[in-house]
Amino acid sequence: MFGETAREGRTQGRTVMPEISSLGELESEPHAEVFETPRPRTVRLALDADERVPPHTHPGQDIVLHLVEGRVELTLDDETFELRPGELARFGGDCEISPRAVEPSTAVVVFAPADDD
């Protein structure tokens, strides 16, 4: 709990020591890994106005996209959703995804293994 000393290392694949990262201090490429540990994979996506990520999939993953700033048109398969700052989208990685920035935008994307259900 708060005030306790954090233990270093990992326990059964879970991070014990908290990892703290600043989105503003990450590399300037569009896809920048937020944390050193790979699970769940967490990426900062920075796009310029009218920049689009080509359609692609992430099979076997559940995805959460949190729009931090800007405005994004998120195309999932054949349907497009407009996201505004503070909004989150959750979807399966088997669908075809293609985000497009309407204006300069930053999002945090979290990839987690999908349940077998």
N, C-alpha and C positions, 0 to 999 in steps of 0.2 A: 504494500500500500504506500501512500505518499509518506515521505520521510524515511522510508527504509532504504538501505543500501542495495542498489541493483547488482545482481550477480552477472558476471561476464560469461559469455559462451552461449551455447544452444542446448535446448532440452527437447529431445524427440522432434527435431525439425522446427521448433518454434524459437523465435528470437527472445532471449531473456533480457539482454541489455537493450534498452530502447535505441532506435536509430533516429536521429533528427537530421532533417535536410531542408534546405531553402530552395524553392523553385527558381528564384532569381539568380542563384549562384551555380546553377547547372550549366553544362556545355550548351552552346547556342544552336546546335543542330536540332531539327524538328523533333526527333525522338531521343530524349535523354533519360537514362535510368535514374530514378530518384534515390534508391537505396542500393547498398552493396550486396545485400543478401537477395537471392533471386525469388523468394516466395513470400507473399505473393508478388509477382512481378509488378512493379509500379513505375510508370513512365510519365514524364512531362511531355506533352505534345504542344509545340508552339508553331502556329501557322500564320503566315502573312495574309493579308486580304486577298481573296480569290484563290488562295493556295488550296489544293485538294490532295488528299491521300488517295492513291489509286485503289480501286475496289480490291479487297482481299478478305481472307477468312482467318480465324484462329481456332481450328478444330479442337474440341476437347476442353475449351476454356469458357468460363463465365466471365463477362466483362462489365465493369462499371466505369463510365466516363463522367467525370465531374467537370463542368465548364467553370473555370475560375474567372476568366474575363473574355470579353469579345462576344461574338455571335457566330454560331456554327450551324450549318445544315448537315445533319447526320443522316446519311442514306443507309438503310438496312434492307438488304434485298431490293425490292422495288418501291419501298415507302420512304419518304423523307420527312424528318422531324426537325424543327428549328429549336435550338437550345440557346438559352440566355444565361448570363452569369448566375451562379448558384444552383443551377439545375443539374440533375443527375440522370443518366440513362443507364439501365441495366439490360443486358441482352446476351444471348448465347453466341459463342464464337463461330458456330457453324453457319450463321447467316453471313452474307456478303456485306462488308462494311466499307463506307467511303465518306469520311468527314470532309466538308469544305468550309473554310473560314469566309464568312460574309465580310468580316472586318478582322484586323489583327486579333488573334485569339490564343488563349492558353488554357489547356485542359490537363487534368490528371487522369490517367487511365490505369485501372487496376485489373490484372489478369489473374484469375484463380482457377485451379482445376475444377472442371464441371463434375457434378455428382453423376453417378452411373444410372440414376433413376430414369 
